[in-house]
Amino acid sequence: MSKRIAIVEDEAAIRENYADVLRTQGYQVQTYENRETATAAFNLRLPHLVILDIGLEQEYDGGFTLCQWLRTLSKTLPIIFLTARDNDFDTVSGLRMGADDYLTKDISLPHLSARIAALFRRQDALDQPTQQEHMLISGPLSIDSQRMSIAWQQQTVDLTVTEFWMVFALAKHPGHVKNRQQLMQDSKIYVDDSTITSHIKRIRKKFMRIDSEFDCIETVYGMGYRWNEPLSASREHTGKEQTGAKES
């Protein structure tokens, strides 16, 4: 069964352009020009993924309102904001409201398609049972690379797809510095340096909502970022080394 994607966008030409491209890729696509028609349709049946503009006709923040409402219906429905509003305030607001991704309309169609496919892969992976070979555990950090999920102190960290890959890229090589270019390659995104900085800030804040003393992501000025092992993991590691020394 093909995936069903809903596009809520008030500009007809843009809406149909995206719809046509996605249909050629095998998706079923429904389009809506305002929040009211979208809400009526979603009350009957939720799609598998929603693409939202923020401004919808006379509603300056209609997409934000719709996103918040959708999150009350489903915690796992993939939601992408696709908007011309590229300021940091709107980006942070959209992600805090539960969107999985925040993209601007200057994104290329192949790039948009890749982000949609990544969200569907994550959705499919979440339905699979946990397999130990895909787990990366270091102290309070737990990463399931197959299910694309991260937990800190056994609590899920609510990361976007991009944020997940950035944390994974850093944490799988603790102590190694990753420059911004390497992080973009690992995260499969192509943005400017300031956007990478914004992602790192949001990632830190999300960890700190769980642990106010979280400080594992270190900024190495002029170079990039480094994941430092949590203190508890270092203690475990040291303890094992000491135990091993006594045994030998």
QUIBEL-V444953 format. One record per backbone hydrogen bond with DSSP energy under -0.5 kcal/mol. CO is the residue of the C=O (numbers start at 1). NH is the residue of the N-H. If there is no record, write none. Layout:
# QUIBEL-V444953
co:CO nh:NH
co:CO nh:NH
This chain:
# QUIBEL-V444953
co:3 nh:5
co:3 nh:28
co:4 nh:48
co:4 nh:49
co:5 nh:30
co:6 nh:8
co:6 nh:51
co:7 nh:9
co:7 nh:32
co:8 nh:53
co:10 nh:12
co:11 nh:15
co:12 nh:16
co:13 nh:17
co:14 nh:18
co:15 nh:19
co:16 nh:20
co:17 nh:21
co:18 nh:22
co:19 nh:23
co:20 nh:24
co:21 nh:25
co:22 nh:25
co:22 nh:27
co:23 nh:26
co:28 nh:5
co:30 nh:7
co:32 nh:9
co:34 nh:38
co:35 nh:39
co:36 nh:40
co:37 nh:41
co:38 nh:42
co:39 nh:43
co:40 nh:44
co:41 nh:44
co:41 nh:45
co:48 nh:78
co:49 nh:6
co:50 nh:52
co:50 nh:80
co:51 nh:8
co:52 nh:82
co:54 nh:56
co:54 nh:63
co:55 nh:57
co:56 nh:59
co:58 nh:60
co:59 nh:56
co:59 nh:62
co:61 nh:65
co:62 nh:66
co:63 nh:67
co:64 nh:68
co:65 nh:69
co:66 nh:70
co:67 nh:71
co:68 nh:72
co:69 nh:72
co:69 nh:73
co:70 nh:73
co:70 nh:74
co:78 nh:50
co:79 nh:100
co:79 nh:101
co:80 nh:52
co:80 nh:82
co:81 nh:103
co:83 nh:105
co:84 nh:86
co:87 nh:91
co:88 nh:92
co:89 nh:93
co:90 nh:94
co:91 nh:95
co:92 nh:96
co:93 nh:97
co:94 nh:99
co:95 nh:98
co:100 nh:161
co:101 nh:81
co:103 nh:83
co:104 nh:107
co:108 nh:112
co:109 nh:113
co:110 nh:114
co:111 nh:115
co:112 nh:116
co:113 nh:117
co:114 nh:118
co:115 nh:119
co:116 nh:120
co:117 nh:121
co:118 nh:122
co:119 nh:123
co:120 nh:124
co:121 nh:125
co:122 nh:126
co:123 nh:127
co:124 nh:127
co:125 nh:128
co:131 nh:134
co:132 nh:135
co:134 nh:145
co:136 nh:143
co:138 nh:141
co:140 nh:153
co:140 nh:154
co:141 nh:138
co:142 nh:151
co:143 nh:136
co:143 nh:145
co:144 nh:148
co:144 nh:149
co:149 nh:144
co:150 nh:157
co:151 nh:142
co:152 nh:155
co:155 nh:152
co:156 nh:158
co:157 nh:159
co:160 nh:164
co:161 nh:165
co:162 nh:166
co:163 nh:167
co:164 nh:168
co:165 nh:169
co:166 nh:170
co:167 nh:171
co:168 nh:172
co:170 nh:173
co:171 nh:174
co:173 nh:176
co:176 nh:227
co:177 nh:179
co:178 nh:225
co:179 nh:183
co:180 nh:184
co:181 nh:185
co:182 nh:186
co:183 nh:187
co:184 nh:188
co:184 nh:189
co:185 nh:188
co:192 nh:195
co:192 nh:196
co:193 nh:197
co:194 nh:198
co:195 nh:199
co:196 nh:200
co:197 nh:201
co:198 nh:202
co:199 nh:203
co:200 nh:204
co:201 nh:205
co:202 nh:206
co:203 nh:207
co:204 nh:208
co:205 nh:209
co:206 nh:210
co:207 nh:210
co:207 nh:211
co:211 nh:214
co:216 nh:218
co:216 nh:228
co:218 nh:220
co:218 nh:226
co:219 nh:221
co:220 nh:223
co:220 nh:224
co:224 nh:220
co:225 nh:178
co:226 nh:218
co:226 nh:228
co:227 nh:175
co:230 nh:234
co:231 nh:235
co:232 nh:236
co:233 nh:237
co:234 nh:238
co:235 nh:239
co:236 nh:240
co:237 nh:241
co:238 nh:242
co:239 nh:243
co:240 nh:244
co:241 nh:245
co:242 nh:246
co:243 nh:247
co:244 nh:248
